[in-house]
Amino acid sequence: GVDLVVCVLPKVRDKLRPFCDTMAGASAIFIMDSRGKVIISRNYRSEVPMTITERFQQHVIDAEDFAVKPVFCEDGINFAWIPYNNLYLLAVTQRNSNATLLITFLYRLAEVFRAYFNELEEESIKDNFVITYELMDEMMDNGYPQTTEAKVLREFIKTQSHQIAVEQMRPPTSLTSAVSWRVEGIVHKKNEIFLDVVERLNLVVSANGSVLHSEILGALKMKSY
């Protein structure tokens, strides 16, 4: 659908390009030890060489403290990373991705690992390679963040191997619902929601009637009882 719009409407393409860039996600995710050695990685798009962590070591591990940055760019490749206990979690991309999105995802990834392994350490990753790969695949698809809540992930990724019956081959309802954190079965006497659209027009007119300045300010107010 998007490709068709881009071909037919070039003006729309130009307007969509900044949005697509900010949602570009990650090309690869790396989990490294305190020395910068890769413990496990996931290359989602094959856009960057897997030896890219050598540059991370130069800019972070081998650099002076005052020169270390949580986000930096070198040779067209963007790096975003966080420290967690004795580990480094790194996201890299060749695209103009949203740095806040990448760092937030890395923190969510660390929290999910901690929920599964009780504590996120180098040893816990090495002892759970299979589950770690599964979680990285489920939490990010082609570089785009997907399900990042441990409660939802636990419904179809178990800490122990098991055989899935045919009737179990369906995604959990919490995964397909609009809000995964809402518990199923909540019923109110009145399921009503009220939306108020409030608009305000500011206008400055000169003595001869010409408009000097105009703007419309709007707000959407929601109430639920």
N, C-alpha and C positions, 0 to 999 in steps of 0.2 A: 504494500500500500504506500509506504513512504517513498520507494523508488519511483513509483508512477507519478506521485506528486512532484518529486524533484525534477523529473523529465518534462512534465507538462507546464509546471509553474516555476520558472527560475527565480522569480522574486520571492516566492515562498521558501525556496531552497536557501536563499541567502539569509532569510529570517530564522530558519531552523538550524542553520549551521552552528551558531554560538551555543544553542541549547544542546545539540548533539555532542559538541566538544566537551561541555562541562559534565555530561553524563557518560563520557567515554570509558570510565572504569579503569581497571588495571590490566596490563599485559601479562604480568606474572607476579606471584607471591612467593617470598622466601622466608624461611625460619632458620636463623643462624645461632650458633653458640656465641659465647662472649669474645671469642677470637675471630669471629666473622666467618667461620667455616659453616657451610650449608648443611643443615641436618635434614631438612625436607623442603621440597619446593613444588610449585604447581605452575606450569607454563600454559596459560589459557589461550594465547593467540599466536605463539611462535613469532612474535615481532621483535623480541630482544634476545641477544645471546645469553645463555645461561652462565657465562663467565662474567656477567655484569656486576656480580657481587665484589669483584676485585676493586672496582671503582668505589663501591660503598666502603670498603676497608680503608681506602686512601682518604676519603672525605670524612669519615666518622671515627673509626677505631684508631687510625694512625695520626689523626689530626689533633691539634691543640683544642682544649675545651672551648675556648672563646670562638673558635672557627667552626664549631659543629653546628649544623642547621638541621631541623627536622624535615625540611623539604628543600631540595636543591636540584639543579638541572646540569647535565653535562652531555655535550655532543647530541643534543636533541632528545635525550632520554631523561624523564623526570623520576626522581626518587622521593618516596615518602616513607618514613620509618618511625617505629616506636620501640623503646626498650621495655622489657617485661622480665623481672627477676634477672636470671642470667642469660636471657635470650634477646635477640633482635628480630623484630618482625618487619619485613620490608616489602613494599609494593612499588613496582616500576611500570612505566608506561611511556610509549612514544607519542601519545596524543596529549592534547591540552586538557587533561582531566581536572576535576574538582579536587583540590588537595584535601579539603576538609572531609569530603566523602571517603577518600582513601584512608586517611588517618582514623576516622570514625570506624570504618570497617575493620581495620587492624585491631582496634580496641575490642570491638564486638567479637572478633575471631578469638582473641586471647581469653575473653570471658567465657565463651562457649567451651574452649579447651579446658578451662579451669573447672567448669561445671561438670564436664565428663571425667576429668582425671583428678578431681579434688584440688590439685595444685598444678600450675603450669611451670615445669622445669625442663631442663634438657633431658633428664632421665625419663620423664613422663611421655615426652614425644617419642623417644627411641623405643619405649615399651609398647607404644600404641600406634605404629606406623599405619596399619590398615584403617583404623578408625579415623586417624588424622586425615588421611587421603579422602575418605568418604565425606568427612565434614567440610573439607576445602572444596570438594566438588559440589556439595549441596548448597553451601553458603554463597558461592559465586559461580555464575554461568557465563562462559565466554567473556569473563572480565567484569561482569555486571553483578553487583550484590543482589542476593536473593533472600532466602530465609536466614535470619541472624539471631533467632531466639532459641535458646537451648530447650525450652519446654516443648516447642513445636518439633525440633529436630529429634528429640528423644522418642517421638511417636513412630518414627520409621528408621532411625539409626540406633541400634541397640549396642550396648557395650560388650555383649557376648554374641557369638555367631549363632544363627538360628535359621531354620527353614521356613520360608514364607509360603503359606498356602495360597491357592488361587483366589479364595474369597478375601484374602488380605492384600491383594495387589491393587489397592486403591489408595490414593493420597488421603492423609488424615483431614478431617473436616476443618480443623484449625488452620491447615495450610492453604486451603482454598477459600476461606472466609475473608471478608473485608478487613477485619481486625483480628489477628491471631491471638491477642492477649485476652479477648473477651470469652468468658466461660460460656459453654453451650447451655441452653435450657433456661436462660433468664427470661421471665415473662412479667410484664407490668400490666396493670389494669388499663392504662392508656399508653399506647405506643405512639406518641405524638411529638413532633418537632416543629418549632416555629422559626421561620427565617424572616428577618426584617432587613430590607435593603434601604439604607440611608444614604442619600446623595445631597451634596452641598455644592452650590455654584458660586464661585467668586469671580466678580467682574469689575473691571476698572474702565470707565468710559470718560473720554475727554469732553470738554465743553462743546465741541463741534459734533459730538456723537460717535467718534471713531473709538474702536475698542483698543485700549492700551494693554490690557492684560486680562486673561480669562483662564480659569481652570475648574475642573470638576473633581471633587473629592468624594469618594464613596467608601462605605463600610457595610459589611455583611454581618449582622448580629444573629446569633443562634441561641435559642432557649429550648430546653427540654424539661417536661414535667413528669 
